[in-house]
């Protein structure tokens, strides 16, 4: 759960609209793509050709992976860099490499050009996508991008997580809070005073590597407000996993404290008093007040 509402990364700003076949880049000056070097998963080097890009969406796949293909509603974990390709400075506008952690791309809800470029590509692939304005951000682009700008993305697909995936963990209880087992756990909060101290319990311990601070964590979760015994947020309602950077202050303190160090594949139950949640301001977007204690059950699906 994020500490505050934050701006989405550039590729997440628009809904996809097209699913047509994507033309591959072809030879000749008008169709020349930039030269991209570097190993998969490492920051790429990009040498742009002279002039502006050719019209239309153009996609190259210099490295094809052997993992599962990306499907609609998958959450793809990627490393990427994005440039405005203007035939001049060709400026960098966004990069997961600069932030030090991968990013999560929800397939089917990206820029139209990105969705077309990524659907069906396999985990382990490197994709180069030259995206024209009509398949980019449109008339309301984010800061640093103009409505008529062509974009160039280099994307390394590190992983994919499908709709509905979860930890096959058992249920349990903590301070009167009960969690049922199964693929979609149920969260039940007692009609009693909320504990004043933060506490957490691993209900099902995974067999993966321990989560480290600074990693991108892929999760399914459900959160409730103790005093009102009301669910205020849940990924299980849609089945779509969400990803957060852990251990760097991007999420509430309770998540950092409970999830750093647990093995991937674990299910964790935590009780989060205000000091470990949203503090004296609460979070009005979710109806959370300054004195509200929160309850979360979290499935730790992956860490990158």
N, C-alpha and C positions, 0 to 999 in steps of 0.2 A: 504494500500500500504506500503510495507516494506521500511524502511529507506535505507537499502542496501541489495544486494543479499546475502543470508545467506545459510549455509549448511542445507539440509533437515534433519529432524529427521530420526533416523535409519530405522524405518519401511517403510519409503517412498522412499528408495533408488533404488528399483528394481521393474520392471513390473511383474505382476502376469503372470504365465504361465499355471497353472493347475486348473482344476475345478472338479476333481474327488471327489468321496465320501471320507470322512475323517474317519479313524478308531478311535474308542474311546479307551482310555486307558483300559487295562485289568489287572487282578491280576497276581501275580507271581513276582519274583525278577527282571526278565529281563524287565518287563513292568511297574515297579513301577514309579509313578509320584511323584514329590515333594509334601509335605504337605503344603497347603496354608491356612492361617488363616486370620482373620480380616473381618470387615464388608465391604459390597459393597461400593465402592467410597472412602474407606479409604486405606491408605498404607498397603499392605498385608505383613504378615510375611511368610517367605518361609523357609522350612527345606528340604534340598536336601537329597535323599537317598545315600547310599554308592555306588560308582562306576559311570560309565557313563550311559547315557540314552540308551534305546533300539533303534534299527534301525527303521527308518521310522518316518513319522509325527504322533504325538499322541496328541489328544485333549480331555480335560475334560471340563465339564460345571457344576461346583459346585452350581451355582445359575442361574436359568432361569428366565429372565424378562418377562414382559407382554406387552412390547411395540412393535412397528412395527419391522418386520424382516429386516435385512440389505440386500439391493439389489445392484447389480453392478451399479457403478457411484454414489452411495450414498456417502456423506461425513459423516463418523462416528466420533462422539466426544467421546473421551475415556480418562480414566486415566489408566496408564500402567506402568509396570516395566519390564525391559529386562536384562537377565543374560546370560553370557557364561556358559554353563553346561559342565565342563571338568572333573568332578569327583574329583576335588581338591578344589581350592578356590571358584569355581563357582561365578566368579566376576560379579558385577553389571556393566553394560555398558551404560544404559540409563534409565531414569525414569521421567515421567511427574510430579510425586509427588515432586521430588527434585527441579523442576522449579517453582512449586507453581501454575500451571495452567494446565488444560487438553490439549490434543493434538487432531489434526484433522487427521484422517486416510481416504484417498480416496479409497474406496472399488473398487477393480479391478485394482489398480495400486500400490499394496503393494508387499512385499516379497511373493513369491508363497505360502509358508507355512502359512503366515498370512492371505492371501486372502482365502485359503481353510478353515482355522479355523473360519473365521468371517462371511463368506457369509451365509445368512439365519438365523443367530443368532439374537435374539430379544434385543431391547433396554432394559436395566435393567439386562442383563446377565453378569456374570463373566466367563471368558474363560481362561483356562490354556492350552498353546500350547507349546509342545516340538518339535522344528523345526530342522531337520537334515541339514547338510551343503548343500545338493543338492536342498533344498527348501528355503535356506537362501540367503546370499549375494553373493554366488558364488566365483569366482576367484578374485574379486576386492572388498573386504569388506572395511568398513570404519575403521578409527583408533580405536584400542581396540578390534577388532574382527579378528580372523584368518580365512583363507579360508576353513579350516577343522573343524571349531568350531561348536558344537551344541548350539542352543539357547533355552532359556526358557522365554516365555512371560506370564505375568499375566495381563489380560485386562478387565477392567470394562467399559461396553458400556453405556455411559450417554445419548446419543442422536443420531439422524440420520436426515440428510437433503438431500432431493432428488434433482436430476438434474432438473433445470428449476424453482425451487422454488423462489419466490420473494414476495415483499410487493405489495399488490394490492392498490397502491397509485395513487394519482392524480399527474398531472404535475404542472409546475409553472415556475417562472423566477426569476433571480437575476442578477442585473448589466448587463442586456441585454442577459444573457445566458438563453436559453429556454430548458425546459425538458417536453417531452410529457408524458402523463399518460399511464397506462396499466402495464401489467406484465413485459414487457421489455421496459423501458423508452428510448426515443431518446434524445440525447444531442446535442444542436446546439449552437455554439459560434459565436458571432457577429464579423463583420469585423471592429473592433474598438480597440483603445488602451486598454490594460489590466489594471484593477484597481491596485493600489499600495498596498492596504490594504487587509488583510485577512478578509473574510466574509463568513458566512454560514447561511443557512435557512432550517428549517424543512418543507418539502413540504407536508408530511403526517405524522401525529403523531401517533405512535403506542400505544398500551394499556398494554404493558409489563412493567417489572421492569426497572428502569433506569440503564443504563450501568455504571459500576464502573471500575475505573483504576485497571489494573492487570487481568481483565477477558479476556477469549478467546472469540473473537467476530466473529460470522459467518456472512459473507456478500456476497452480489452480488453488483457489481459496474462497472462503466465505467469512464475512465479518458481521458481527452483531453489536448493537448498543445494549449494554447490560441492563440499565435501569428501565428501558422500554422493551427489552427482550425482542428487539426488531432487527432483522437482517437488513443491512444498509448497502452491502455490496457483495457480489458473488460472481465468480467466473463460471461456476457450474451451471448457472441459469442459461448461459449461451453455449457452454462447452469450450469456449475459446480461451486458451491459456494466455496469461500476461507475463511480461518480463520486466524486471527491475534490476538496477544496479544495487548491490547490497554492500553494506559496510562503509559507505562513503558519505552518509547523511542524505542520500537521495530518498530514502524511505523513512518512516517513523522509527524512532529509537528502539521500540519494542521488537520490530522485525529484525533490525540489525543484531540486537542482543540474542534473540531466540534462534536465528537461522544461520548465522556465521558459525561454522564448525560442525554442523550436522551433516551426515552423509547424504549425497544425492539419492533420491528414492524414498526419503523419509516423509512422514506425515506428522506435523507439529501442531499442538494446541497451545495457545497462549492467552493470558489475561493481561490486558494492557491498561493500566491507570493513566490518567491524563498526562502525567509527567513523561511517560514513555510513548504517548500518542501524539495528539495534535496540540497539547498544551493549553494555555489560557485563551487562545483564540478559537479553539475548536476547528471544525471544518464544515462551514455552512452548506457547501455543495452536497454533503451527505447527511445533513441534519444533525451533525455531531456538535454538542455544546461543550463549553469549557470544562465542565466537571464530569463529563461522560467517561466511564470505563468501557473499554472495548474488548471483544472476544474474537479471536481468529482461529480458524483451522486452516492450515496451509499444507499443500502437497508440493514438495520440492522435486520438480521433474528433471531439471538439468541445470548445470552451472558452466558458464563459458568464460 
